[in-house]
Amino acid sequence: MNRIDESMGWIRRLARAYTFNVPLKKGCYRIADAAIAIGGELPKRAVVKTTDGCEIVLDPSDTGYRYSYFLGEYEPAVSRCIRNAVEPGDVCLDIGANAGWFTIMLMKLAGPAGEVHSFEPVPGTHEVLLENIDRNKSFGRAKANRVALGRKKGKVELVLEDGLPDGHASVDFGGEEEGFRVSAERDTLDAYLGDNEIEHVDFLKMDIEGSELDTLKGAGLLFDQVKKPIMVIEMALATSKRFGYEPNDLISFISDQAPYRFFEIAENRGTVEEFELFRVGSVGANVLCVPANAPAAKFRSLGIRE
């Protein structure tokens, strides 16, 4: 390593030390951007400490994780909802786990008495997920499944579009996207819960690039529970429209299964705001779905007023 490369590395490390430890994150994103501009490209692989006290292997050159490399956090508003929702002993599902950021968080929140079941069908990403679970096994238990989920069992083809990180892999919907394709087994959530003798689920996080509705159609057991699960689901127009539906169709489907209240998680404002349907022209959002009959204490813990 020459002196220029070494100096660039020090710039990144100093920026990481500051942005990770400063209590108020205002301005930290600009510092991270400056460190990237001055310090050069980020590494393809790094062990990142999280603000929860965990360690996770990430690809900081992936735009979705570049700020995690510096700040030790990822989607802070979503993370806050998850921390407020999950309790020790809970059974949690992470559908679309990617490298395992939320899997690791759920492991620590649910603890040794809880369970985390993660689903990540892309082979290389699944290997990283396994590594991250092993790194954090002292916090809790997790099972990493290299399967996709949907309404029917079978094989599916996943498309990793050119120029996008593996976290954007989606089930082939018959489009003309160019990129690498990989086959994966597809299970239904109902079959998985039955095969693994899981009698109830307390929390579900799902982000699977447009396959959310198809997966929920194979998950009737979730809504047959007496105590329905709290869910955080990405409902994005950009991905759902490729499968012929819109975010409001997800809202309608869930509402048809059981009474739920829906809250938009606004990352830019750090707020959770109740709504019934997305307005016309909305691009969608990450949505917190809470059973309408959840205890008042649970709504309070989520920062929601009755």
Secondary structure by P-SEA (a helix, b strand, c coil): ccaaaaaaaaaaaaaaaaaaccccccaaaaaaaaaaaccccccccccccccccbbbbbccccccccccccccccaaaaaaaaaaccccbbbbbbccccccaaaaaaaaaacccbbbbbbbccaaaaaaaaaaaaaccccbbbbbbcccccccbbbbbbbbcccccccccccccccccccbbbbbbbbbaaaaaaaaccccccbbbbbcccaaaaaaaaccccccccbbbbbbbbbcccccccccccaaaaaaaaaaacbbbbbbbccccccccccccccccccccbbbbbcccccaaaaaaacccc
